[in-house]
Amino acid sequence: TNASQLPDNEIEDYIIYYHNHHVTAGGQLTGMCCIEAPFAWYQLKDEKKTLFKWLKDKGVFMKYVSFKADQVSAAGWFYGMSPDVVKKDEVVTEIRKRLGANLPDDLSLQIAPRMLSITDKITRDRFSFKGVAIECERSRVKELQEALYKMDSPQKARYEYGITGGILFVPFVENDVWTNAKILGMAKAHVQEMSKLGQIFLQNVNDIDRNLQWRDGDDESLRTMLATCTTSDGYQMI
């Protein structure tokens, strides 16, 4: 298969795998397929391995997903969440806690830090950026989106949820509220915000989620304190 088989104007077809199986005039079968291997993904992506060299030479494009490719789709992505430091299990646990009864018990979801793309509806240009997508079974995307739309705003939630409180859910496909221009603008703003991030290192920290008694009387974890810490002019530092 090759990149020219992917459609230019359907973002949903980029979010899932695009199947286009057919036999060429020369008798070659083309299209997406599933490869199962008895070793880890990072080993498959090793440029020194014979299989990787063969795939690269043949122009085969590969991507890792944990669901069957034809069943999963992205509901949207999270503005303000860094894909480089996110811990997927912690995010999923807190998202489920935030959504509560708004999320059906039988709806499975996953977090996927990866390259994302937003297509400008007018120019047809694609803006690619690194972000964190939230995915589920394709037939239940609408249910997940409706639940995510009901989350409290970051201004309120960041004081209660240390991991996901500062994020905002943004869909991929425009609707009555989220226009294509707004979604594209949020993607560009997200990239700018992520580029400003730096790192700090803390000594003698045993458990970032254990509640501590602070001198001002607060009883909260180090993670929550850092996530809600602001400067004197109200700017959120972390």
N, C-alpha and C positions, 0 to 999 in steps of 0.2 A: 504494500500500500504506500501511498505518498500523500503529501500535504494538499495536493491539488484536488483530492477527492472530498475535502471538507468544504461545506457550503460557506459562502461569504456573509450571508445575511441572517443566519439563524443562530443566536447565541445559545439556545437550548441544545443545539447539536454539537456545540463545543464543550458544553458542560458534561455531556455523556459521551460515550464512544459512538462514532458514526459508522454504521455497518453499510458496506457497499460491495457485496460479494458478486463477482461476475467473472466470466472467463474471457480473456482477450482473444483477438484474432489469431495470436500466436500460440494459443492453448495454455496460457498462464493464468492461474487462479489468483485473483487479487481481492483485497478486502481485509477487514479487521478479524483477528483471531485471538484465541486464548492460549497462552503458553504456560504450562505448569512445570516447575522445576524443583528439584529436591534441595535447593539451597536458597539463602536469603536474597532479598532484592539488591542489597548493596554489593553482593558478589556478582550479580548479573550485570550491574552497571560498571564493573571494573574494566577500564579500557585495555587492560593487559590480557583479559580473557579472550579466548578464541571466539566464543559465541558472540560477545559484544562486538568484536571486530567484524564478524560476518554480518551482523545486523546493521552495523553502521555502513558497511560497504554496499549492502543491498537497499539502503535508504529506508529501513524499517523504523517507524516511530513507536515508542513504548512509553507507558505511564502506569504508575502503581495505584490501584484502588483496592479497598478491602471488601467491597460489595461486588456482585456480578455487574459488569459494566452496563448491561442493557436494562438494569432495574433501578439504578441510582441516578439522582439528579440533584442539583444544588438549588436550595431555596433562596439563597442570597449569600451575602458576606458581611463581615463585621468591621465597621469603621472604628478606628482607634485601637485595634488589637494587633500587636506586633507578631508576625508569623515566625520570627526568628527565635522567640523565647517562649512561645505558647506551649503549655502542657495540656494535651488534648483531653486526657481523662478528667483532669480537674475542671476544665471548661465545660465539658458535657455534664458533669455532676452539678455544677452550679447553675447552668442553663436550665436543667430540669427542675431544680429547686425554685428558680425564678418563675418559670412558666406555670408550675403547680398544676392545678386542675384544668388550666387552659390547654395542656398538652395531653392527648390521649395516652393511656398507659401502654398501649400496644404499638405506639409509633416509635420506631428506632431511628436514631440520628447519629451522625458522626461529624467531627470537625476535621477539616482538611486544609492545612497550610500549603499553598501552592501558587503557581502563576495564574492570574485571572485576567480576563479581557472584557472590556466594554466597547461596543461598537457605536460610533457616532451616527445617529440616524440620518443626518443630513449629508455629511461628507463621506460616510462609509469607512472612515479611518478607524482602526482598532487601537485602543489605549490599553496596553498590558502593564500589569503591576503585580507585585507579590502581596498576597493577602491571606485571610483565613475564611474559607467558605464553610457553610453548614449544609449538610447533605442528608437526604433521606430517600426512601423508595419513591420513584418518580410519580406514582399514582397518588401520593399523599403530600406532595409539595404544597398545595394550597392550604391544607390543614396546618402544616408547620408554619407557613408564612403568617396565617391569621393569628396563631399563638404568639409568634415573635413580635407582631405589631402591637400586642397588648402589654409588652414589657414596659416598666417604668422608664422615664427619661434618665439619661446619664446624670443629670444634675441632682436627681433624687436617689437613684440606685447606687451611686458610687459610695454613699455613706453606709450602705448595708451589705453590698457584695464586693469583696476585695479583689476578685479575679475578673469578673465580667461587668462590674458596675459602671465602668466608664465607656463601654462600647455602645454602638448604635447599629441596629440591623438595617441593611440596605439590600433590596432585591436586585436581581440581574435584569429582569424584564420590566419595562415601564408599566404603570397602571394609572388610575385616576389621580393618585397622590404623588407618586414618584414618576416624574417625567424622565425621559432619556437624558435631557440636559442636566437635570438634578443628580441623577445617578452618576453620570460622567464627571460632574463637578465634585461630587463626594469622593470619587476614586482619586482624582488629582489632589484634592485636599488631604486625603489619607496618606498619599505618598510623601507629601510635604511634611506632615506631622511625624511620620516614621523616620524621615531623614534627620530630624532634630534630636532623636533619642541618643543618649549616651549611657554609660554604665557606671554604677557605683558598687563597691565591695564592702560588705559588713563582716566584722570579726565577731567571733564568739556567739554566733547564732545557732541554736540547736533545732528549734522548730518554729518556722515562720508563721504557723497557724495556731500556736498555743496562745491563749489569752493572757495578757500581762496587765499588771496594775501600773498605770502611768501617774506621774507626779501631779498632773492636772485633774486626777480623779477618774479618768476614763478607764474602762475595762474592755480592751480589744486586742486583737492579735497584731503582730508587727506588720503583716501583710495589709490588714485593713488600715492601720495607721499610715503606712506609706502611700496607699492608694488614695487616701483622702487628705493627704498633707498638702497645704497650699502656702504660697508666699503671703506677705503682708498685703499685697494688692489683689489677692484672690486667685492668682495663677496656680493651676494644679501642677505640682512639680514632677510627680511620678505617675 
